[in-house]
């Protein structure tokens, strides 16, 4: 087809140029024909080249625009803490979950298992990070007893969370002391008590309410040169044992400011070692609540998977099993 088109073009040119060529020599005519052949070949090559760089169809471009970019550094999305927010195991950080940059998004699902001498806590849920600016999370907690008189205890709680980055960037602000700042809220609803006979509500244990909201401000500073992450969170809360024993109580029913602190050292790009400390209110006569703390090891084999193993201490939980609760915390997270 290309040869036919080329021959037709040459024939047309020869017809139009016939009167002029009649007055030139045979050698001149041959030179003119060769020149026209070269011009035709160049034009055909240019046409083929422009076809090769034709843009991809709009449908394919739209599909790629919706794919997450995974552009953040490994581990900078944090793990999922026990209440569903991005951060450490016990406390939220100012980092937004997932690995989507400001032009993309990220999401993950998590499952956490925490076991002490007398109790077991399971937490699972999902979280989404939008444009590295907003985080939305949904988590469910299940709390079980394993020793009399609370061997049959079961308490569940639903938590909806939101976090918004206010200022700073933990990665790009290495030349400034300003940390990344974020505010958040956790909307919690306690679904009641099972396994204790007539005791079916946390209000029967002295709690003022079975629902409440935690508000917090987090500041996170990442020191890349030192492979160090530092975080401080100020939480306004009425929650008893994170809300598992209700909100407010017979000793106190007002918001209190509680400090929470984290430090993590990146051993390498995929392994982090850290500690956390979380202050707790004392609202119930039936629960001599103590501060939480842990030491954790987080592994990030890829941006799609992480695992956290920790030694955790939760202090006393109710006067019915009055011993310090210490145990193991294991969390698995998958996402992008």
N, C-alpha and C positions, 0 to 999 in steps of 0.2 A: 504493500500500500504506500509505503514511504517512497519507493522508487517510482511508482506511478505518479504521485504528486509532484515529485522532483522533475520528472520528464515533461509533465504538462506545463510546469512553470517555465521550463527552458524553452518549450515550443512557443509559448506566448511571447516570451521576451524576444525570440528570434523573429517572430512575425512582425512585432512592432518595430524592430530595429532593422528590418530588411532593406528599406530605402537607403539608410545611411551606410549599411555594410556593403551595398553594391558599389559604392564609390571607393572602398578601401581595398588594400591588397589582400591576397589569400592568407599571408602570415598575420596580418593585422586582425583579420576575421577570426582566426584560430585563437589568438591571444585574448580577444574580447570574449569568446565563448568560454574559455578557461576561467577568466575572471568572474563571469557570471555564475559558473558552477561553484567556485569557492564561496561566493556570497550566499548562494542557496544552501550550501552545506553548513555554513556558520549560523544561518538563520534557523535551520532545523535543530542544530545542537542547542542553541539558546532556548528554543521552544521546549525541548525535552527537559532541560535543566529547570525551567520554571515550573513544569508539571511535577517534578520530583519534590519540590518544597511546598507543594500545596498544603495548606493547614489541615489539621485533623478535623474530622466532622465535629460539629458543635456538641453532639450528644456525648462523644468521648471526652471532650474538654469538661463538660458539666459533671461527668462521673468522677473525674480526677479531682475536681474542686471540692467534692464532698468527702473525699478520703482523708482520714486523720494524718497529720504530717509527722507525728512522733519526734518533733524537733527539739524537745527539752533534753537536758543531760540526764543520764541514768541516775535514779534515786532522787531527783529533784521534785518528784511528785509526792515524796514521802510514802509511808504505808497507810493503812486505814486503822484509825484508833478504835477502841472498843465501842464507841458510840456512833461510828460511821463516818466521821470527818477525816480528811486527809491530815496526816501528822505522824506522831509516834504511836505507841500502843495505848498510852493512858491520856495523852493530852493533844489537842489540835494544834497545828502549826499554821503560819500565815501562807504557806505554800498551797497552791491549787492542785488538786488531785489530777492524775493523768499526765500524758506526755504531749498534749497538744499545745502549740505556741499561741501567741496572741491572734494568729490568723486561722486557728483550727480548734479542735476540741479533743477531749480524752474521756475515757470511762473505764470503770473496773467493777468487778464483783469480788466480795471477800467472805471468808469464813474464819471465825476466831473461836478457839477453845481454851478456856482457862479453868484450871482445876486446883483446888486447895484441899486441905485435910477434910473439911466438912461440906464444901460446896463446889458446884460446877456452874460455870457461866458460858453460854454459847451466844455468839453474836454473828449475824450474817446480813448482807445487804448489798446495795449498789450505790455508786457515786459517779457523778458526771462533772467534768471541768469544762467550762465554756470560755474560749478566747483567753485562757490563762488569767481570767478576771473573776468569774463567778463559779462557785461550786454548789451543787445540789446533791443531797444524800438521803438515803432511806435505809434504816436499819431496824432489825428486830433483835431483842435480847431475851434469852430464856435462862432463868436462874433456878437451880435445883439444889435441894439438901440431900445429904448422904449419911447423916448421923442423927440418931434420936436426940431430942424429941422432934427434930425437923427433917427426918429421913424422907418423908413424902412431900416435902415442900416443893411447890412449883410456882414461879412468878414470871410473867411475861410483860414486856414493855416495847412499845413502838416509838421510834424516834425519826423525825423529819428534820433535816438540817439544811442550812444555807450559809454560805460564806462569800464575802465580797472583798477583793483586794483593793486597798485604799491608796497605797503609795509604795514607792521603792520596788526594787527587783533584786531578789536574792542572788541571782547569777550575774547580771550585768552591772550592778552597782558595786563592783569590787574596789573602785577608787573613792568610795564614800562610806561614811560610817552609818548612813541611814539604812535601817533594816527594811525588809519587806513587811508591810503592815496590812492586816486584814481584820475585819469584824465579822462575827457570825452569831447565829442563834440556833438552838436545838429545841424543837417542840416535842415534848415527851408526854406519853400517855401510858399509865400503868393499867394493865388489864385485870388486875385483881390477884388473889391468892388462891391456890389450890393445894389440897392435901393436908389442910389443918382443920378439918371439920367445920365448925361454925364460923371460924375466922376466914372470911372470904374477901376482905378489903383491907388495904393498908391503913385506912382510917381507924380500924379496930386496934391497930398497933400504936395509935397516937398521931399519925400523920394528919396534917390539916387538909390535904387535897391529894387526889390520885392523878393529877396532871399539872404540868408546869413548863416553864421556858427557862433555859439557860442562855445568858448573853455573854459573849467573850470578845476580847481584843487580843490578838496575837502579834508578836514581833519576832521575825526569824532573820538571822544573819548567817550567811554562808561565806566562810573564808576559804576560798579555793586553794590559795597558796599553802594554807595550813591543814587542808583536808578536814575542816572543822565546821560543824553546824551548831548554832546556839539558838535557843528559842525560849521566850517567856510569854506566858498567857495569863491574862487577868480575867477571871470568870465571876459573873454575878449569878448566884444560884440559891435556890431553896431545896435542892434535891438531896434526899437521904440515900446514901449508897448509889449515886448516879440516878436516883429516881426509882430504883427497885423496891425501896421501902417508902415510896411516896414523896411528898413535898411539904416542907414546913413541919411543925410538930408542937408537942405540948411544952417544949422548952423554948422554942423560938419559931416565929413564922414571918420572918422578913428576909429580904435579899441580903446576902453577905458577899463580900469580895474575897475570892480565894485565888492564891497564886499557884501557878503550875510552871514547871521548868524542865527543859530538856537540853542535853548535850550529846552530840554524836560525832565520832571520829571515823572517817572513811579510810579503812585499812588499805583498800584498793578501790577500783571503780565499781566493783560488784559486791563489796562486803563492808558493812558499817557496824561499829560497836558503840553502844550508848547507854545513858542512864536517864531516868525521869523521876520527878517528884511532884506529887499533886496534893494540895491541901484540901481538907474536907470540913464541912460545917458539922455542928453537933446540935441537932434539933430535937431528937427523940430520947426520952428517958429509957426506952426499951432498946436503944442501940447506942453504945458507947463508940461512936464512929471515930476512926483514926485515919491519918493521912495514908495515901498510897505511894508506893515507889517501886521501881523495877530496874533491872539491868538487862539489856537486850542485844541480840545479834541479828542483823537483818541482811539477807542475801538477795541479790538482784541478778539472777542468771541472764535475764534479758529484760527488755522494756515491757514484755508481755506477762511477766511472772515475777513474784517476790514471795519470800517466806521469812517470817520473823519468829524467833525463839527467845523467850525471856524467863528470867526468874522474877516473880512478882510477889509483893507483900501488900495485903489489903487491910491489915489491922483487924480489929474486932468487928464481927457482923452479928448483931443482936446479942442480948444478954443470955439467950437460951443456949448458945454454944460459945461460952466466953473464953476463947483462945485466939491468939494471933493467927490469922489465916495467911499462909504462905504456900506458894505452889508454882506451877509451870503455865506459861502462856504460849500458845502456838497459833499463828495466823498465816493464812494462805490468801494470796491476792492475784487475780488474773485480769488483764485488761490491756489498754493501749493509751 
